[in-house]
Amino acid sequence: MRSMAGRIPEDVIERVRSQNDIVDVIGQYVHLKKTGRNYFGLCPFHSEKSPSFAVHPDKQLFRCYGCGESGNVFSFVMKVEGLEFPEAVYNLAQRVGIDIPREESTPENEKARKRKESMLAAHDLVAKLYHHLLLNTDYGAQARNYLLNRQMQLATIEEFGLGYSPDSWDFITQRLAKRGFSLSLMEEAGLLSQKDRNSRPFDRFRGRVMFPIHNSQGQVVAFGARTLGDDQPKYLNSPETPLFNKSHLLFNLHRARTQIRKQQEAVLFEGYVDVISAWQVGVHNGIASLGTSLTEQQARIIRRNTETVILCYDSDQAGIEAAFKGADLLVAAGCTVKVAQMPQGMDPDDYIQQYGGERFKQEILLNAASLTAYRLQVIRSRHTLNDETERMKFVHEALEEISRLPSAVERDHYLRQISEEFHLSLDAMKQEQKKIFKQQKKAGNRDNLKDGWNNSIDSSRSVAEKPMLPAYIKSEQYLLSLMIQSAEIAEQVQMKVGADFVVEDHAALAAHIYRYYSEGYVSDPARFISFLQDEKRLVEKASELAMMDVQAHLHAPRTVSDYIEQVVKNAKRMQIEQLEREQRMHERAGNTAEAVRISLELIPLKRSVK
């Protein structure tokens, strides 16, 4: 923090922090629910099924009780966006309209910032240019007619900023060059391409309908592009760039997030067009992965925003396989998964065009099957059930799937269904299912399968119990927590304890607390975390201590005195142990005079700890 003062004034940093409420900022990334005075959600920094991520509005701090990540609003933005401290400050300043001069930024940070800003500015410019070409020029006539023929309304085209890239090798290249953009940087940003390092850059996207892809802040960072003819590939995405990591973003999430959280349900489609068609008919909680299969990171992002996900993929074999893979990842992330089943040979966009939006919502989305029911239907489709041998194969495969369910109620439900349909003994089926379960468990598959098939949220949080800490360490922790929240207590501790904390990190924190108050700051846990920002090793420890519930002790002098006494006495005990070791060493070496001197030094020390 001290080194930051030379670049961004500390009063400006504090103004930025105080105007960015931590609940509002984190709420843009994590679905938070208020419990008592605090808010809880799923941690954005590790995979979990039950919320252990806490946000404390009073202290303006967050802490995950699962992985230990903690800090203030700057710490959160640094971690979630992968930013250094200065850029996190600039990011949050921009959010609340605070202008920060950048003249004193380091050359390295300034260069990185300018590169990123140039890439973002170029994407914004190109997106607007593509959009203009689509709607207002002869270049875009074919693409415009294509979209209108697919029943895409003008308002929808404008909402999603759809565009058209001319079938030209240098249309965008020339315009970027005229605006002063570095063409080599534009190639790195994914807007241009090069055959080799010595060749001239050319337009990456040519003759395609353009779909802008946004980051969580709603900034254009990439494009998806669809050909109008038979050119391959049918869809072409921007490459991985400093702005764009396709495994960490979801198409339309920035727009759909509010409705997803409001409805507590997301509809996951395979493609951009499906999302847009569904949006046009009122399905405003639709998102899609970016040209690839769903990733673990995307599943975790979805779970942070909602528990329930409806998979709405194509009905072909590729769509079925993608649904299975996506479902496994979503369930592992803690989602409850349903599957909307499209008629054979249709995708969601086809269905909406043919039957309309209301029927899509009523007959497809509202009738989405549970994941287990969907899997059983897929297994059923593989067998000819009027043949006895095939029927028994289906029953056996169905029992294998049912055995993987963690809920006895769910297992019983599906066992009864199959028993009644095929007139089989329920008791016999239960016996066979238990036999299969034992085989699965014996094969060592149970744990892996449970992670992949658990279709409900575990209501109990599994947290490893921490070992009991010695009393003196707990006393040091309580004292430091109180010091962070009270200048008066910090002054008292400084006079009576000073640097005599046994735990090294505790001694370091105490020194920073003394300095914090000596520089005239008032007690404010979140501001103290900012003060520590250059001491990254201590930020997490300070955040953890600041989150301790010590309010009852703030105005209890006797309790504070007891903690101080324990810490002082323990420091003396440690000193006694060290002196006794030195005394024995001198005795063994025959250095009697030094041993006697230490013995005399030990007498008052030992009396003081009785």
Wavefront OBJ file of the C-alpha trace (Angstrom):
o trace
v 0.000 0.000 0.000
v 2.745 2.446 0.837
v 4.334 2.043 -2.604
v 0.939 2.728 -4.149
v 0.717 6.146 -2.538
v 3.233 7.531 -5.024
v 0.992 6.593 -7.941
v -2.576 6.840 -6.660
v -3.147 9.140 -3.680
v -4.329 7.233 -0.638
v -7.307 9.526 -0.166
v -8.407 8.668 -3.720
v -7.990 4.953 -3.053
v -10.094 5.308 0.063
v -12.770 7.266 -1.820
v -12.942 4.527 -4.459
v -13.208 1.834 -1.807
v -15.847 3.638 0.238
v -18.041 4.314 -2.815
v -17.963 0.691 -4.007
v -20.151 -1.266 -1.629
v -18.673 -4.746 -1.424
v -22.080 -6.446 -1.535
v -22.981 -4.660 -4.779
v -19.629 -5.412 -6.411
v -19.475 -9.075 -5.440
v -23.159 -9.408 -6.289
v -22.234 -8.826 -9.942
v -20.283 -12.087 -9.872
v -21.921 -14.192 -7.158
v -25.584 -14.763 -6.328
v -25.762 -13.663 -2.693
v -28.460 -14.405 -0.141
v -28.787 -12.469 3.085
v -28.552 -14.534 6.247
v -28.708 -12.453 9.392
v -26.455 -9.427 8.999
v -24.261 -11.006 6.319
v -24.553 -12.407 2.801
v -23.609 -15.874 1.587
v -23.025 -17.421 -1.819
v -20.952 -19.975 -3.689
v -17.261 -19.161 -3.747
v -16.068 -17.927 -7.161
v -12.546 -19.155 -6.429
v -13.138 -22.870 -5.879
v -15.789 -25.460 -6.674
v -18.345 -26.067 -3.941
v -21.941 -27.194 -3.645
v -22.928 -25.413 -0.436
v -22.334 -21.694 0.143
v -19.301 -21.009 2.323
v -18.463 -17.614 0.836
v -19.431 -14.817 3.229
v -19.665 -11.081 2.603
v -19.785 -8.794 5.635
v -21.339 -5.424 4.735
v -20.518 -3.856 8.109
v -16.814 -4.571 7.743
v -16.806 -4.381 3.930
v -14.878 -7.659 3.794
v -15.377 -11.109 2.288
v -14.101 -14.503 3.328
v -14.538 -18.025 1.995
v -14.623 -20.505 4.844
v -13.907 -23.288 2.362
v -10.743 -22.173 0.560
v -9.687 -19.284 2.807
v -9.741 -16.512 0.189
v -10.529 -13.200 1.855
v -10.054 -9.462 1.663
v -11.799 -6.221 0.785
v -13.404 -5.044 -2.440
v -10.016 -4.450 -4.088
v -8.828 -7.944 -3.147
v -11.947 -9.467 -4.676
v -11.669 -7.630 -7.994
v -7.944 -8.404 -8.208
v -8.623 -12.106 -7.745
v -11.741 -12.509 -9.858
v -10.524 -10.370 -12.774
v -6.835 -11.275 -12.552
v -5.763 -7.648 -12.021
v -2.938 -5.992 -10.150
v -3.880 -3.589 -7.373
v -3.626 -0.368 -9.439
v -5.854 -1.755 -12.185
v -8.396 -2.961 -9.616
v -8.534 0.582 -8.237
v -8.973 2.047 -11.735
v -11.629 -0.564 -12.533
v -13.682 0.281 -9.448
v -13.103 4.011 -9.877
v -14.570 3.828 -13.359
v -17.555 1.946 -11.950
v -18.504 4.863 -9.668
v -17.372 7.684 -11.947
v -14.186 8.691 -10.156
v -11.483 9.965 -12.498
v -7.944 8.973 -11.509
v -4.974 10.560 -13.298
v -2.577 7.929 -14.599
v 0.493 10.079 -15.146
v 2.457 8.484 -12.318
v 1.763 4.851 -13.234
v 4.809 2.633 -13.746
v 5.926 2.178 -17.367
v 5.088 -1.537 -17.260
v 1.575 -1.016 -15.897
v 0.963 1.863 -18.266
v 2.027 -0.222 -21.265
v -0.201 -3.146 -20.253
v -3.125 -0.819 -19.569
v -2.784 0.925 -22.921
v -2.594 -2.400 -24.779
v -5.749 -3.641 -23.078
v -7.583 -0.363 -23.608
v -6.562 -0.361 -27.264
v -7.870 -3.900 -27.724
v -11.164 -3.043 -26.031
v -11.536 0.175 -28.006
v -10.870 -1.679 -31.259
v -13.462 -4.352 -30.454
v -16.006 -1.681 -29.593
v -15.270 0.193 -32.810
v -15.370 -2.916 -34.993
v -18.603 -4.141 -33.357
v -20.286 -0.807 -34.109
v -18.919 -0.838 -37.646
v -20.167 -4.389 -38.305
v -23.567 -3.412 -36.888
v -23.763 -0.320 -39.083
v -22.792 -2.311 -42.177
v -25.511 -4.868 -41.467
v -28.348 -2.404 -41.021
v -27.470 0.557 -43.202
v -25.390 -0.477 -46.214
v -25.549 -2.567 -49.339
v -22.681 -4.632 -47.953
v -25.024 -6.045 -45.338
v -28.091 -6.591 -47.525
v -27.620 -10.347 -47.884
v -26.948 -10.840 -44.179
v -29.838 -8.547 -43.271
v -32.234 -10.551 -45.441
v -30.851 -13.787 -44.005
v -31.650 -12.689 -40.450
v -35.052 -11.250 -41.330
v -35.959 -14.458 -43.169
v -35.130 -16.312 -39.951
v -37.782 -14.148 -38.253
v -35.156 -12.074 -36.445
v -36.751 -8.759 -35.511
v -34.952 -5.449 -35.924
v -35.212 -4.759 -32.187
v -33.505 -8.081 -31.479
v -30.726 -7.372 -33.975
v -30.129 -4.049 -32.256
v -30.316 -5.527 -28.749
v -27.588 -8.061 -29.519
v -25.584 -5.699 -31.718
v -25.485 -8.194 -34.580
v -23.398 -7.194 -37.552
v -21.880 -8.161 -40.877
v -18.217 -8.476 -41.859
v -17.740 -7.611 -45.558
v -16.253 -10.230 -47.842
v -13.014 -8.276 -48.042
v -9.438 -8.975 -47.010
v -8.704 -5.475 -45.759
v -11.940 -3.603 -45.003
v -11.395 -3.679 -41.232
v -7.613 -3.611 -41.538
v -7.674 -0.286 -43.372
v -10.072 1.337 -40.954
v -8.144 0.210 -37.897
v -4.941 1.530 -39.445
v -6.569 4.895 -40.203
v -7.694 5.142 -36.576
v -4.096 4.652 -35.443
v -4.384 1.138 -34.055
v -1.278 -1.048 -34.116
v -1.983 -3.805 -36.651
v 0.288 -6.240 -34.845
v -1.687 -5.595 -31.652
v -4.952 -6.053 -33.563
v -3.690 -9.430 -34.761
v -2.939 -10.330 -31.145
v -6.451 -9.148 -30.242
v -7.954 -11.578 -32.767
v -9.442 -9.014 -35.144
v -6.847 -9.570 -37.868
v -4.868 -12.572 -39.094
v -1.447 -13.179 -40.611
v -0.166 -16.124 -42.637
v 3.289 -15.631 -41.124
v 5.236 -12.969 -39.292
v 6.492 -11.330 -42.466
v 3.141 -11.132 -44.249
v 0.632 -8.284 -44.147
v -2.279 -8.568 -41.694
v -5.735 -9.158 -43.163
v -9.322 -9.244 -41.899
v -9.970 -12.349 -39.824
v -13.736 -12.329 -40.427
v -15.027 -12.025 -43.992
v -18.535 -12.403 -45.387
v -20.130 -13.511 -42.121
v -22.922 -12.561 -39.729
v -21.211 -11.281 -36.600
v -22.204 -11.999 -32.996
v -20.421 -9.798 -30.419
v -19.237 -11.664 -27.324
v -19.080 -9.715 -24.064
v -17.224 -10.099 -20.798
v -18.888 -9.841 -17.396
v -18.754 -6.026 -17.567
v -20.596 -5.993 -20.896
v -17.532 -5.039 -22.956
v -17.066 -6.618 -26.392
v -14.010 -8.887 -26.183
v -14.528 -11.282 -29.101
v -16.834 -12.311 -31.940
v -18.647 -15.357 -33.144
v -19.168 -15.413 -36.908
v -21.560 -17.457 -39.057
v -21.109 -17.987 -42.766
v -23.990 -17.110 -45.098
v -23.161 -19.849 -47.548
v -21.575 -23.277 -47.468
v -18.121 -22.072 -46.470
v -16.413 -23.998 -43.724
v -16.242 -23.687 -40.866
v -19.893 -22.775 -40.467
v -19.069 -20.918 -37.255
v -15.777 -19.154 -36.596
v -14.854 -17.684 -33.217
v -12.188 -15.238 -32.168
v -9.014 -16.992 -30.993
v -7.835 -16.957 -27.401
v -6.486 -13.478 -26.650
v -5.507 -11.387 -23.626
v -9.165 -10.284 -23.566
v -10.867 -13.563 -24.417
v -10.680 -16.950 -22.730
v -13.587 -18.891 -24.202
v -13.628 -21.486 -21.438
v -14.301 -18.747 -18.860
v -17.086 -16.801 -20.608
v -20.678 -17.580 -21.543
v -22.545 -15.964 -24.400
v -25.223 -13.515 -23.184
v -24.505 -13.973 -19.469
v -23.921 -10.252 -18.956
v -27.416 -9.596 -20.334
v -29.219 -12.598 -18.821
v -27.670 -12.548 -15.342
v -30.419 -10.475 -13.733
v -33.205 -12.731 -15.016
v -31.258 -15.885 -14.181
v -30.971 -14.776 -10.581
v -34.554 -13.549 -10.446
v -35.961 -16.810 -11.832
v -33.268 -18.934 -10.150
v -32.982 -20.865 -13.387
v -30.796 -20.691 -16.494
v -31.482 -22.182 -19.911
v -28.272 -23.415 -21.502
v -28.304 -23.584 -25.296
v -25.710 -24.863 -27.747
v -25.509 -21.823 -29.997
v -25.859 -18.064 -30.271
v -28.854 -18.181 -32.610
v -30.799 -20.377 -30.183
v -30.151 -17.900 -27.362
v -31.218 -14.948 -29.504
v -34.358 -16.647 -30.857
v -35.392 -17.606 -27.335
v -34.711 -14.074 -26.077
v -36.940 -12.673 -28.797
v -39.904 -14.734 -27.540
v -39.374 -13.840 -23.888
v -36.845 -16.393 -22.629
v -34.443 -13.871 -21.113
v -32.427 -16.308 -18.994
v -30.728 -18.080 -21.906
v -26.954 -18.476 -22.275
v -24.591 -20.592 -24.380
v -21.042 -21.891 -24.292
v -18.716 -20.357 -26.843
v -18.395 -22.731 -29.758
v -17.079 -25.571 -27.622
v -18.424 -28.085 -25.145
v -19.274 -26.744 -21.717
v -16.201 -26.427 -19.496
v -15.735 -26.921 -15.787
v -15.098 -23.198 -15.350
v -18.307 -22.305 -17.184
v -20.280 -24.758 -15.052
v -18.934 -23.104 -11.925
v -19.863 -19.654 -13.262
v -23.417 -20.856 -13.918
v -23.705 -22.344 -10.429
v -22.641 -19.060 -8.867
v -25.694 -17.479 -10.474
v -28.310 -20.197 -10.098
v -28.939 -23.707 -8.831
v -31.234 -24.968 -11.591
v -30.180 -25.349 -15.222
v -32.284 -26.502 -18.172
v -30.180 -28.004 -20.951
v -31.776 -27.196 -24.293
v -29.541 -28.808 -26.899
v -30.134 -30.147 -30.382
v -31.883 -33.508 -30.671
v -29.198 -35.209 -32.794
v -26.621 -37.640 -31.426
v -24.044 -34.899 -31.002
v -26.567 -32.903 -28.984
v -27.335 -35.891 -26.755
v -23.648 -36.515 -26.088
v -23.071 -32.821 -25.392
v -26.015 -32.832 -22.975
v -24.563 -35.802 -21.084
v -21.125 -34.189 -20.787
v -22.542 -30.802 -19.843
v -24.867 -32.348 -17.281
v -22.004 -34.163 -15.569
v -20.046 -30.925 -15.221
v -23.059 -28.980 -13.974
v -23.972 -31.614 -11.414
v -20.372 -31.750 -10.219
v -20.568 -27.968 -9.769
v -23.679 -28.408 -7.618
v -26.473 -27.704 -10.089
v -29.839 -29.384 -10.380
v -30.109 -30.282 -14.061
v -33.173 -30.691 -16.249
v -33.189 -31.548 -19.931
v -35.571 -29.997 -22.460
v -36.104 -32.488 -25.268
v -36.399 -31.221 -28.808
v -38.284 -33.174 -31.505
v -36.012 -35.285 -33.665
v -34.063 -33.253 -36.192
v -34.867 -29.857 -34.683
v -32.880 -27.310 -32.749
v -34.484 -24.647 -30.504
v -34.338 -21.978 -33.212
v -36.068 -24.306 -35.707
v -38.776 -25.104 -33.169
v -39.442 -21.463 -32.314
v -39.655 -20.500 -35.983
v -42.072 -23.327 -36.754
v -44.256 -23.419 -33.646
v -43.748 -20.066 -31.938
v -42.392 -18.912 -28.631
v -45.358 -19.712 -26.418
v -45.404 -23.346 -27.465
v -41.624 -23.517 -26.973
v -41.966 -22.278 -23.412
v -44.974 -24.420 -22.536
v -44.150 -27.698 -24.287
v -40.357 -27.713 -24.297
v -39.062 -25.760 -21.320
v -41.862 -26.428 -18.831
v -41.793 -30.126 -19.718
v -38.050 -30.456 -19.191
v -37.281 -33.846 -17.678
v -35.095 -34.544 -14.693
v -31.610 -35.655 -15.640
v -32.249 -39.235 -14.539
v -35.522 -39.429 -16.452
v -33.746 -38.131 -19.549
v -30.936 -40.664 -19.238
v -33.465 -43.467 -18.863
v -35.289 -42.264 -21.991
v -32.046 -42.288 -23.960
v -31.305 -45.836 -22.769
v -34.855 -46.836 -23.705
v -34.371 -45.510 -27.234
v -31.478 -47.929 -27.742
v -33.610 -51.027 -27.204
v -36.573 -52.703 -28.901
v -38.779 -53.206 -25.865
v -41.225 -55.672 -27.435
v -38.331 -58.142 -27.574
v -37.845 -59.875 -24.210
v -34.043 -60.028 -24.423
v -33.815 -56.357 -25.341
v -36.290 -55.507 -22.608
v -34.157 -57.232 -19.967
v -31.056 -55.410 -21.246
v -32.886 -52.125 -20.846
v -33.960 -53.012 -17.299
v -30.399 -53.943 -16.348
v -28.928 -50.722 -17.790
v -31.671 -48.711 -16.111
v -30.845 -50.337 -12.775
v -27.203 -49.364 -13.252
v -28.248 -45.753 -13.663
v -30.693 -45.831 -10.769
v -28.014 -47.334 -8.504
v -25.930 -44.219 -8.947
v -28.591 -41.972 -7.433
v -27.671 -40.818 -3.909
v -31.296 -40.377 -2.831
v -33.216 -43.465 -1.670
v -36.480 -41.676 -2.487
v -35.393 -41.092 -6.090
v -34.241 -44.690 -6.442
v -37.561 -45.954 -5.152
v -39.465 -43.647 -7.533
v -37.750 -44.956 -10.672
v -37.748 -48.563 -9.510
v -41.523 -48.405 -9.039
v -41.974 -46.865 -12.497
v -40.078 -49.671 -14.220
v -41.660 -52.332 -12.032
v -45.173 -51.184 -12.942
v -44.435 -50.687 -16.636
v -42.950 -54.145 -17.176
v -44.922 -55.997 -14.474
v -41.792 -56.940 -12.570
v -41.536 -57.663 -8.857
v -40.519 -54.498 -7.003
v -38.756 -56.558 -4.339
v -36.779 -58.423 -6.984
v -35.796 -55.170 -8.647
v -34.662 -53.698 -5.339
v -32.546 -56.776 -4.660
v -30.975 -56.565 -8.115
v -30.355 -52.842 -7.709
v -28.582 -53.424 -4.378
v -26.479 -56.137 -6.003
v -25.461 -53.739 -8.783
v -24.713 -51.039 -6.236
v -22.356 -53.365 -4.354
v -20.600 -54.228 -7.604
v -20.172 -50.550 -8.418
v -18.859 -49.841 -4.950
v -16.491 -52.797 -5.076
v -15.131 -51.601 -8.407
v -14.252 -48.312 -6.762
v -16.621 -46.307 -8.905
v -19.015 -45.094 -6.275
v -17.216 -41.912 -5.276
v -16.544 -40.811 -8.838
v -20.053 -41.581 -9.955
v -21.561 -39.807 -7.003
v -19.796 -36.598 -7.963
v -21.021 -36.894 -11.504
v -24.608 -37.880 -10.779
v -25.648 -36.127 -7.614
v -28.598 -34.093 -8.864
v -29.256 -32.136 -5.722
v -27.523 -29.640 -3.484
v -25.920 -31.058 -0.375
v -27.531 -29.146 2.450
v -24.672 -29.759 4.851
v -21.337 -28.070 4.404
v -18.381 -30.383 4.626
v -15.604 -28.441 6.269
v -12.526 -30.098 7.689
v -12.289 -29.480 11.396
v -9.406 -27.263 12.333
v -7.089 -28.492 15.061
v -7.470 -26.878 18.456
v -5.098 -23.959 18.788
v -3.046 -23.284 21.917
v -4.579 -20.650 24.174
v -1.772 -18.158 23.574
v -2.290 -18.281 19.773
v -6.016 -17.736 20.184
v -5.254 -14.828 22.505
v -2.950 -13.303 19.888
v -5.673 -13.693 17.258
v -8.320 -12.051 19.420
v -5.998 -9.186 20.311
v -5.118 -8.523 16.670
v -8.785 -8.635 15.663
v -9.615 -6.138 18.391
v -6.670 -3.943 17.393
v -7.867 -3.788 13.784
v -11.226 -2.534 15.017
v -10.108 -0.233 17.841
v -7.283 2.311 17.874
v -7.562 2.559 21.663
v -6.979 -1.169 22.134
v -4.132 -1.088 19.608
v -2.427 1.650 21.636
v -2.880 -0.368 24.823
v -1.375 -3.471 23.210
v 1.516 -1.487 21.747
v 2.441 -0.235 25.224
v 2.171 -3.595 27.006
v 2.996 -6.175 24.317
v 4.878 -4.324 21.608
v 6.381 -6.837 19.192
v 6.212 -9.792 21.604
v 3.832 -11.911 19.507
v 5.020 -15.507 19.171
v 3.546 -16.165 15.711
v 5.693 -14.403 13.107
v 2.733 -13.240 10.994
v 1.035 -11.918 14.114
v 4.102 -9.844 15.019
v 4.243 -8.472 11.473
v 0.545 -7.583 11.529
v 0.903 -5.882 14.888
v 3.700 -3.710 13.490
v 1.501 -2.708 10.539
v -1.418 -1.926 12.857
v 0.783 0.311 15.007
v 1.973 2.131 11.892
v -1.555 2.372 10.456
v -2.830 4.271 13.487
v 0.381 6.311 13.848
v -0.269 7.716 10.363
v -3.609 9.077 11.509
v -6.023 6.506 10.094
v -9.243 5.644 11.911
v -10.304 2.093 12.706
v -11.773 0.592 9.536
v -11.044 -3.077 8.719
v -11.504 -2.715 4.956
v -9.279 0.358 4.833
v -6.603 -1.462 6.829
v -6.667 -4.261 4.228
v -5.983 -1.630 1.556
v -3.144 -0.284 3.707
v -1.652 -3.796 3.676
v -2.088 -4.336 -0.059
v 1.636 -4.520 -0.834
v 2.005 -7.180 1.880
v 0.009 -9.843 0.048
v 1.138 -12.549 2.460
v -0.608 -10.728 5.304
v -3.818 -9.652 3.553
v -5.490 -13.040 3.935
v -4.474 -13.359 7.586
v -5.655 -9.828 8.385
v -8.968 -10.438 6.600
v -9.505 -13.643 8.556
v -8.804 -11.898 11.846
v -10.956 -8.894 10.961
v -13.908 -11.216 10.329
v -13.754 -12.687 13.842
v -16.752 -11.898 15.997
v -15.170 -9.819 18.758
v -17.783 -7.093 19.129
v -18.623 -8.228 22.660
v -14.988 -7.709 23.706
v -14.523 -4.217 22.251
v -15.970 -2.623 25.377
v -14.809 -5.221 27.911
v -11.518 -3.943 29.386
v -11.128 -6.975 31.632
v -11.262 -9.372 28.692
v -8.726 -7.330 26.729
v -6.436 -7.259 29.766
v -6.702 -11.032 30.084
v -5.675 -11.507 26.452
v -2.756 -9.117 26.891
v -1.644 -10.952 30.019
v -1.736 -14.323 28.245
v 0.294 -13.004 25.316
v 2.875 -11.308 27.559
v 3.238 -14.366 29.778
v 3.639 -16.676 26.825
v 6.314 -14.420 25.338
v 8.150 -14.622 28.657
v 7.762 -18.426 28.730
v 9.302 -18.600 25.279
v 12.133 -16.374 26.516
v 12.604 -18.633 29.549
v 12.807 -21.732 27.366
v 15.407 -20.062 25.160
v 17.499 -18.959 28.148
v 17.330 -22.424 29.709
v 18.609 -23.938 26.470
v 21.488 -21.453 26.466
v 22.190 -22.184 30.143
v 22.465 -25.933 29.505
v 24.722 -25.297 26.527
v 27.121 -23.193 28.650
v 27.083 -25.758 31.459
v 28.064 -28.533 29.036
v 30.820 -26.315 27.673
v 32.137 -25.621 31.201
v 31.344 -21.913 30.939
v 30.210 -21.593 34.552
v 30.191 -17.819 34.774
v 27.839 -17.415 31.807
v 25.576 -20.199 33.097
v 25.304 -18.437 36.471
v 24.533 -15.106 34.801
v 21.670 -16.688 32.860
v 20.415 -18.392 36.026
v 20.150 -15.026 37.756
v 18.353 -13.570 34.730
v 15.824 -16.412 34.853
v 14.744 -15.816 38.461
v 12.601 -12.659 37.923
v 11.301 -13.972 34.614
v 9.987 -17.160 36.213
v 8.374 -15.201 39.030
v 6.543 -12.993 36.524
v 4.761 -15.914 34.858
v 3.489 -17.577 38.036
l 1 2 3 4 5 6 7 8 9 10 11 12 13 14 15 16 17 18 19 20 21 22 23 24 25 26 27 28 29 30 31 32 33 34 35 36 37 38 39 40 41 42 43 44 45 46 47 48 49 50 51 52 53 54 55 56 57 58 59 60 61 62 63 64 65 66 67 68 69 70 71 72 73 74 75 76 77 78 79 80 81 82 83 84 85 86 87 88 89 90 91 92 93 94 95 96 97 98 99 100 101 102 103 104 105 106 107 108 109 110 111 112 113 114 115 116 117 118 119 120 121 122 123 124 125 126 127 128 129 130 131 132 133 134 135 136 137 138 139 140 141 142 143 144 145 146 147 148 149 150 151 152 153 154 155 156 157 158 159 160 161 162 163 164 165 166 167 168 169 170 171 172 173 174 175 176 177 178 179 180 181 182 183 184 185 186 187 188 189 190 191 192 193 194 195 196 197 198 199 200 201 202 203 204 205 206 207 208 209 210 211 212 213 214 215 216 217 218 219 220 221 222 223 224 225 226 227 228 229 230 231 232 233 234 235 236 237 238 239 240 241 242 243 244 245 246 247 248 249 250 251 252 253 254 255 256 257 258 259 260 261 262 263 264 265 266 267 268 269 270 271 272 273 274 275 276 277 278 279 280 281 282 283 284 285 286 287 288 289 290 291 292 293 294 295 296 297 298 299 300 301 302 303 304 305 306 307 308 309 310 311 312 313 314 315 316 317 318 319 320 321 322 323 324 325 326 327 328 329 330 331 332 333 334 335 336 337 338 339 340 341 342 343 344 345 346 347 348 349 350 351 352 353 354 355 356 357 358 359 360 361 362 363 364 365 366 367 368 369 370 371 372 373 374 375 376 377 378 379 380 381 382 383 384 385 386 387 388 389 390 391 392 393 394 395 396 397 398 399 400 401 402 403 404 405 406 407 408 409 410 411 412 413 414 415 416 417 418 419 420 421 422 423 424 425 426 427 428 429 430 431 432 433 434 435 436 437 438 439 440 441 442 443 444 445 446 447 448 449 450 451 452 453 454 455 456 457 458 459 460 461 462 463 464 465 466 467 468 469 470 471 472 473 474 475 476 477 478 479 480 481 482 483 484 485 486 487 488 489 490 491 492 493 494 495 496 497 498 499 500 501 502 503 504 505 506 507 508 509 510 511 512 513 514 515 516 517 518 519 520 521 522 523 524 525 526 527 528 529 530 531 532 533 534 535 536 537 538 539 540 541 542 543 544 545 546 547 548 549 550 551 552 553 554 555 556 557 558 559 560 561 562 563 564 565 566 567 568 569 570 571 572 573 574 575 576 577 578 579 580 581 582 583 584 585 586 587 588 589 590 591 592 593 594 595 596 597 598 599 600 601 602 603 604 605 606 607 608 609 610
